[in-house]
């Protein structure tokens, strides 16, 4: 993008109080930003009112610094950094189905490749070990089938989904797309810095926010509409009743996309959001193949089974007893618990007996254990 072109679009996007609806109205009335800024105040006022017309007559505060910062960011890696506008042929067609597609879209990574098939995978930040494992395994299978996994780079389910996609994707594929709520010169949360670098190498990071934008709380729910739009469907792995994941699912349904949900234990607060979606008409899935078949995506060839369980990061597990956190809410065997916790079998068995006698867990047929609901 040339400096003059970027100048016009960036000025339009940063004009105070000018929302996307008014900006598109101006574009429809006058054409490209250069033509908009060439209009007199009377013509602008007729289109968007006198207050906005006055704002449009002069560059926003700090505009030159923002322009230079954006040009500098692009120049650091021109082949892998990109700013798209609504006027660009490469602007993602899927985003045009939203009510307010971003005027500008910042992309970093494999920007020269447009994924043909994509699926949003979202869920709780405070995920259970089982939820993290489900997100990772499902996403790996999707990637093996050539489906790009779209998520939000948050802790918990989002991070596990990106990891699974990176594990399963072919070397030349766009493995995963992270839609973020900051400028692309920043990574949030900082614990995902290394993951973000890997996504930029083998996938794409996308934002509608200008370079330098910090992690403002209001930006994250708003970016969910882009996650929903970029996927041909949305899978919710785990979610509380009040969560951003349910917002994403609702937005996907409003766009006519399929919504899928993984059921969980009736005792788990992490399953209540998914169960609510199922009652509202989301499709219940028990395997990644269920989703692939419903969307008529080609199924992957059979691959060797992964290890029975994957170690979950303590920061993503529920608070409280570490062993109960590692169990999650689904039935689990002794071997899997040993792998998750690293506790020797003899000590683990003794601890399980203590929890059973205390009524915290129940012993099930087949040598399985399950966490009990709190009284």
C-alpha positions as CSV (number, residue, x, y, z in Angstrom):
1,X,0.0,0.0,0.0
2,X,1.3,3.4,-1.0
3,X,1.7,6.2,1.6
4,X,-1.0,8.4,0.0
5,X,-3.5,5.6,0.0
6,X,-2.7,4.5,3.5
7,X,-2.9,8.2,4.6
8,X,-6.5,8.5,3.4
9,X,-7.9,5.3,4.8
10,X,-6.1,5.7,8.1
11,X,-7.4,9.2,8.5
12,X,-10.9,8.1,7.8
13,X,-10.7,5.2,10.2
14,X,-9.3,7.4,13.0
15,X,-11.7,10.3,12.7
16,X,-13.3,10.8,16.1
17,X,-16.9,9.8,16.4
18,X,-17.0,8.5,12.9
19,X,-18.4,4.9,13.1
20,X,-18.3,2.3,10.4
21,X,-21.9,3.0,9.3
22,X,-21.1,6.7,8.7
23,X,-17.8,5.9,7.1
24,X,-19.4,3.5,4.6
25,X,-22.1,6.1,3.9
26,X,-19.3,8.6,2.9
27,X,-17.6,6.0,0.8
28,X,-20.8,5.3,-1.0
29,X,-21.5,9.0,-1.6
30,X,-18.1,10.2,-2.6
31,X,-15.8,7.2,-3.4
32,X,-12.4,6.6,-2.0
33,X,-11.1,8.5,1.1
34,X,-9.1,11.0,-1.0
35,X,-12.4,12.1,-2.7
36,X,-14.1,12.3,0.7
37,X,-11.5,14.7,2.1
38,X,-11.6,16.8,-1.0
39,X,-15.3,17.7,-0.3
40,X,-16.4,20.9,1.2
41,X,-17.9,21.0,4.7
42,X,-21.4,21.5,3.3
43,X,-21.3,18.4,1.1
44,X,-20.0,16.4,4.1
45,X,-22.6,17.7,6.4
46,X,-25.3,16.7,4.0
47,X,-24.1,13.1,4.2
48,X,-23.2,12.7,7.8
49,X,-24.2,15.9,9.7
50,X,-22.4,19.1,10.7
51,X,-20.5,17.7,13.7
52,X,-18.8,14.9,11.8
53,X,-18.3,17.2,8.8
54,X,-16.2,19.4,11.0
55,X,-14.2,16.4,12.4
56,X,-13.4,15.3,8.8
57,X,-12.0,18.7,7.8
58,X,-8.8,18.2,9.8
59,X,-6.6,15.2,10.7
60,X,-7.1,13.5,14.1
61,X,-4.7,14.3,16.9
62,X,-1.6,12.2,16.6
63,X,-2.4,11.2,13.1
64,X,1.1,11.7,11.6
65,X,2.7,9.7,14.3
66,X,0.2,6.9,13.7
67,X,0.8,6.9,10.0
68,X,4.6,6.7,10.5
69,X,4.2,3.9,13.0
70,X,2.1,1.9,10.5
71,X,4.5,2.5,7.6
72,X,7.4,1.4,9.8
73,X,5.5,-1.7,10.9
74,X,4.8,-2.7,7.3
75,X,8.4,-2.0,6.2
76,X,9.9,-4.4,8.7
77,X,8.6,-7.4,6.7
78,X,6.7,-6.4,3.6
79,X,6.1,-9.9,2.4
80,X,4.4,-11.0,5.6
81,X,2.7,-7.8,6.8
82,X,-0.3,-6.3,5.1
83,X,-3.0,-3.7,5.5
84,X,-6.2,-4.3,3.6
85,X,-9.1,-1.9,3.1
86,X,-12.7,-2.3,2.0
87,X,-11.6,-1.3,-1.5
88,X,-9.0,-4.2,-1.9
89,X,-9.8,-7.2,-4.0
90,X,-8.0,-9.4,-1.3
91,X,-10.3,-8.2,1.5
92,X,-11.9,-11.4,3.0
93,X,-15.3,-11.9,1.4
94,X,-16.5,-13.6,4.6
95,X,-16.2,-10.3,6.6
96,X,-18.4,-8.5,4.1
97,X,-21.3,-10.5,5.5
98,X,-21.0,-8.7,8.8
99,X,-23.0,-5.6,9.6
100,X,-19.9,-3.5,10.1
101,X,-16.8,-4.9,8.4
102,X,-13.6,-3.1,9.4
103,X,-12.6,-0.3,7.2
104,X,-9.0,-1.5,7.6
105,X,-7.7,-5.0,8.4
106,X,-4.1,-5.6,9.6
107,X,-2.7,-9.0,8.8
108,X,0.6,-10.7,9.6
109,X,1.9,-14.1,8.5
110,X,1.0,-16.1,5.4
111,X,-0.9,-13.1,4.0
112,X,-0.6,-14.3,0.4
113,X,-2.8,-17.4,0.9
114,X,-6.6,-17.3,1.4
115,X,-7.9,-20.3,3.2
116,X,-10.8,-21.9,1.4
117,X,-12.2,-23.7,4.4
118,X,-12.1,-22.4,8.0
119,X,-13.8,-23.2,11.3
120,X,-13.9,-21.1,14.5
121,X,-13.0,-23.0,17.7
122,X,-13.7,-21.1,20.9
123,X,-14.3,-21.7,24.6
124,X,-13.4,-20.9,28.2
125,X,-10.2,-19.1,29.3
126,X,-10.4,-21.1,32.5
127,X,-10.7,-24.4,30.8
128,X,-10.6,-27.9,32.4
129,X,-7.9,-30.4,31.4
130,X,-10.5,-32.3,29.5
131,X,-11.6,-29.2,27.6
132,X,-8.0,-28.3,26.7
133,X,-7.5,-31.8,25.4
134,X,-10.7,-31.7,23.4
135,X,-9.8,-28.4,21.8
136,X,-6.4,-29.6,20.9
137,X,-7.5,-32.9,19.5
138,X,-10.4,-31.6,17.5
139,X,-8.4,-28.8,16.1
140,X,-5.6,-31.1,15.1
141,X,-8.1,-33.3,13.2
142,X,-9.5,-30.2,11.5
143,X,-6.1,-29.1,10.4
144,X,-5.3,-32.6,9.1
145,X,-8.4,-32.3,6.9
146,X,-7.1,-29.0,5.5
147,X,-9.4,-26.8,7.5
148,X,-7.9,-23.6,9.0
149,X,-8.8,-23.1,12.7
150,X,-9.9,-19.6,13.7
151,X,-9.7,-18.5,17.3
152,X,-8.8,-15.6,19.5
153,X,-5.3,-16.3,21.0
154,X,-6.7,-16.2,24.6
155,X,-5.7,-18.5,27.4
156,X,-7.5,-21.8,27.7
157,X,-9.5,-23.2,24.8
158,X,-8.2,-20.6,22.2
159,X,-4.6,-21.4,22.9
160,X,-5.2,-25.2,22.8
161,X,-7.1,-24.8,19.5
162,X,-4.2,-22.9,17.9
163,X,-1.7,-25.5,19.2
164,X,-3.7,-28.4,17.9
165,X,-4.0,-26.8,14.4
166,X,-0.3,-26.2,14.3
167,X,0.3,-29.8,15.2
168,X,-2.0,-31.1,12.4
169,X,-1.6,-28.8,9.5
170,X,0.4,-29.5,6.4
171,X,3.6,-27.4,6.1
172,X,2.3,-25.3,3.3
173,X,-1.2,-24.7,4.8
174,X,-2.5,-21.7,6.7
175,X,-2.8,-23.7,9.9
176,X,-4.7,-21.3,12.1
177,X,-5.8,-17.7,12.2
178,X,-5.7,-15.7,15.4
179,X,-8.0,-12.7,15.6
180,X,-6.8,-10.4,18.3
181,X,-8.0,-7.3,20.1
182,X,-4.7,-5.3,20.0
183,X,-2.5,-3.8,17.4
184,X,-0.3,-6.4,15.7
185,X,2.8,-4.9,17.2
186,X,1.7,-6.3,20.6
187,X,0.9,-9.8,21.9
188,X,-1.8,-10.3,24.5
189,X,-1.7,-12.3,26.8
190,X,2.1,-12.1,27.0
191,X,2.2,-15.8,27.9
192,X,1.3,-16.5,24.3
193,X,4.2,-14.6,22.8
194,X,5.9,-17.8,21.6
195,X,2.6,-19.2,20.3
196,X,1.9,-16.0,18.4
197,X,5.3,-16.2,16.7
198,X,4.5,-19.8,15.6
199,X,1.1,-18.7,14.3
200,X,2.7,-15.9,12.3
201,X,5.1,-18.4,10.8
202,X,2.5,-21.0,9.8
203,X,-0.8,-19.1,9.8
204,X,-2.0,-15.6,10.2
205,X,-2.7,-13.0,12.9
206,X,-5.5,-10.5,12.1
207,X,-6.7,-7.3,13.8
208,X,-8.9,-4.4,12.9
209,X,-7.1,-2.2,15.5
210,X,-4.3,0.2,14.6
211,X,-0.7,-0.4,15.3
212,X,0.1,0.4,19.0
213,X,-3.5,-0.3,20.3
214,X,-3.2,-1.8,23.8
215,X,-5.3,-4.6,25.1
216,X,-8.5,-2.7,26.0
217,X,-11.3,-4.7,27.5
218,X,-13.9,-3.4,25.0
219,X,-12.0,-4.6,22.0
220,X,-12.2,-8.3,22.8
221,X,-16.0,-8.9,22.6
222,X,-16.0,-6.8,19.4
223,X,-13.4,-8.9,17.7
224,X,-15.6,-12.0,18.2
225,X,-17.8,-11.0,15.2
226,X,-14.7,-11.4,13.0
227,X,-13.9,-14.9,14.5
228,X,-17.5,-15.9,13.8
229,X,-17.5,-14.5,10.2
230,X,-14.2,-16.0,9.2
231,X,-15.3,-19.6,10.1
232,X,-17.8,-21.5,8.0
233,X,-19.0,-22.8,11.4
234,X,-18.2,-22.3,15.1
235,X,-17.4,-25.0,17.6
236,X,-17.8,-24.2,21.3
237,X,-15.7,-26.6,23.4
238,X,-16.4,-25.3,26.9
239,X,-18.2,-22.2,28.1
240,X,-19.9,-20.7,31.1
241,X,-23.4,-19.2,30.8
242,X,-21.9,-15.7,30.6
243,X,-19.0,-15.8,28.3
244,X,-17.6,-14.3,25.1
245,X,-17.8,-17.8,23.5
246,X,-21.6,-17.6,23.6
247,X,-21.4,-14.2,22.0
248,X,-19.3,-15.6,19.2
249,X,-21.8,-18.5,18.8
250,X,-24.8,-16.1,18.6
251,X,-23.0,-13.9,16.0
252,X,-22.2,-17.0,14.0
253,X,-25.9,-18.1,14.0
254,X,-27.0,-14.6,13.0
255,X,-24.6,-14.9,10.0
256,X,-26.2,-18.2,9.0
257,X,-23.1,-20.2,10.1
258,X,-23.5,-23.6,11.8
259,X,-22.9,-23.7,15.5
260,X,-21.6,-26.8,17.2
261,X,-21.2,-27.6,20.9
262,X,-19.4,-30.4,22.9
263,X,-21.6,-31.6,25.8
264,X,-20.1,-32.1,29.2
265,X,-20.9,-33.2,32.7
266,X,-24.2,-31.8,34.1
267,X,-22.1,-31.0,37.2
268,X,-19.5,-28.8,35.4
269,X,-20.0,-25.0,35.2
270,X,-17.8,-25.1,32.1
271,X,-20.5,-27.2,30.3
272,X,-23.5,-25.0,31.0
273,X,-22.9,-22.6,28.1
274,X,-22.6,-25.5,25.7
275,X,-25.8,-27.1,27.1
276,X,-27.6,-23.8,26.7
277,X,-26.5,-23.7,23.0
278,X,-27.7,-27.2,22.5
279,X,-31.1,-26.3,23.9
280,X,-31.2,-23.4,21.4
281,X,-30.5,-25.6,18.4
282,X,-26.7,-25.9,18.2
283,X,-25.5,-29.3,16.9
284,X,-24.2,-31.8,19.4
285,X,-20.8,-33.2,18.5
286,X,-18.8,-36.1,20.0
287,X,-16.0,-36.1,17.5
288,X,-14.2,-33.9,15.0
289,X,-15.6,-36.1,12.2
290,X,-19.1,-35.0,13.2
291,X,-18.3,-31.4,12.4
292,X,-16.4,-32.2,9.2
293,X,-19.2,-34.3,7.9
294,X,-21.9,-31.7,8.7
295,X,-19.9,-29.0,6.8
296,X,-19.2,-31.5,4.0
297,X,-15.5,-31.1,4.4
298,X,-13.3,-34.0,3.3
299,X,-12.3,-36.3,6.2
300,X,-8.6,-36.8,7.0
301,X,-7.0,-40.1,6.5
302,X,-6.7,-42.3,9.6
303,X,-3.8,-41.3,11.8
304,X,-2.2,-43.0,14.8
305,X,-4.0,-42.3,18.0
306,X,-2.5,-39.6,20.2
307,X,-1.6,-40.3,23.8
308,X,-4.6,-40.8,26.0
309,X,-4.2,-37.6,27.9
310,X,-2.2,-34.4,27.5
311,X,-0.7,-32.5,30.4
312,X,-2.6,-29.3,31.1
313,X,-1.0,-26.1,32.2
314,X,-1.9,-25.3,35.9
315,X,-2.8,-21.8,35.0
316,X,-5.6,-23.0,32.8
317,X,-7.1,-25.5,35.4
318,X,-9.9,-24.7,37.9
319,X,-8.8,-23.4,41.2
320,X,-8.8,-25.7,44.3
321,X,-7.4,-29.2,44.9
322,X,-4.8,-29.8,42.1
323,X,-5.8,-33.4,41.8
324,X,-9.5,-32.5,41.4
325,X,-8.5,-29.9,38.9
326,X,-6.6,-32.5,36.9
327,X,-9.6,-34.8,36.9
328,X,-11.9,-32.4,35.3
329,X,-15.6,-33.5,35.4
330,X,-15.5,-36.5,33.1
331,X,-14.7,-40.2,34.0
332,X,-11.0,-40.8,34.0
333,X,-8.7,-43.8,34.7
334,X,-5.7,-44.2,37.0
335,X,-3.2,-44.3,34.2
336,X,-4.5,-41.1,32.7
337,X,-4.4,-39.3,36.1
338,X,-0.8,-40.5,36.6
339,X,0.2,-39.0,33.2
340,X,-1.7,-35.7,34.0
341,X,-0.3,-35.2,37.5
342,X,3.0,-37.1,37.6
343,X,2.0,-38.5,41.0
344,X,3.3,-42.0,41.7
345,X,0.6,-44.7,41.5
346,X,0.7,-45.7,45.2
347,X,0.4,-42.2,46.5
348,X,-2.3,-41.3,43.9
349,X,-4.4,-44.3,44.9
350,X,-4.2,-43.3,48.5
351,X,-5.2,-39.8,47.7
352,X,-8.1,-41.0,45.5
353,X,-9.4,-43.1,48.4
354,X,-9.3,-40.1,50.7
355,X,-11.3,-38.0,48.2
356,X,-13.8,-40.9,47.7
357,X,-14.4,-41.2,51.5
358,X,-14.8,-37.4,51.6
359,X,-17.5,-37.6,48.9
360,X,-15.4,-35.5,46.5
361,X,-15.2,-38.2,43.9
362,X,-17.0,-41.4,43.0
363,X,-15.5,-44.8,41.8
364,X,-17.2,-46.0,38.5
365,X,-17.2,-49.4,36.8
366,X,-14.1,-50.1,34.7
367,X,-11.6,-48.6,37.2
368,X,-12.7,-45.0,36.4
369,X,-13.1,-42.1,38.8
370,X,-15.3,-39.0,38.5
371,X,-15.5,-35.8,40.3
372,X,-18.7,-35.2,42.2
373,X,-20.7,-32.0,42.1
374,X,-20.3,-29.7,45.1
375,X,-23.1,-29.7,47.6
